[in-house]
């Protein structure tokens, strides 16, 4: 069974939990306390030298970084729905993985700033970068149900948690009706699992 090094409040970990849920795959969750720095312990550095969550150990195959794990799980389970093989379709998905790593990630850092009561000197900058990503997402979703294809892909999973959690970083989703509809659509998928803040 896959071991998932997990933190319950991490949106990046939630991407992996969602993917496993959609694939119907169980996992052994190893709880890590991100706030206390468990990810920087020496034993975990051997799992992920970047000292970040999540990471998985699939019978000796260790993968770290949430986007890389999504790709690994989709390809391992031969799921062309979640990660197509066609060059054009695959490229469409990868574009949204990049948005998740950049503008959408700013929403994650805005959330950390607010929830962890960190200095707010960069909060407005993070929020504006996140809002720019939401605008790109809104533009796509006004015309399409899903971000990269006619069905959900790992691109949707990669973007979803921190978009849905944006209000925890004091970013309103009210100006983005298509995004809000997409959030509801993802939550309706068979196998969807939730997390605190996304109920």
Secondary structure, DSSP 8 states (H G I E B T S, - for coil): -EEEEE-TT-HHHHHHHHHHHHHT--EEEEE--TTTTGGGSHHHHTT-TT--S-EEEETTEEEESHHHHHHHHHHHTT-TTTS--SHHHHHHHHHHHHHHHTHHHHHHHHHHHHHTT---TTHHHHHHHHHHHHHHHHHHHTT-SSSSSSS--HHHHHHHHHHHTGGGGT---TT-HHHHHHHHHHHTSTT----TT--
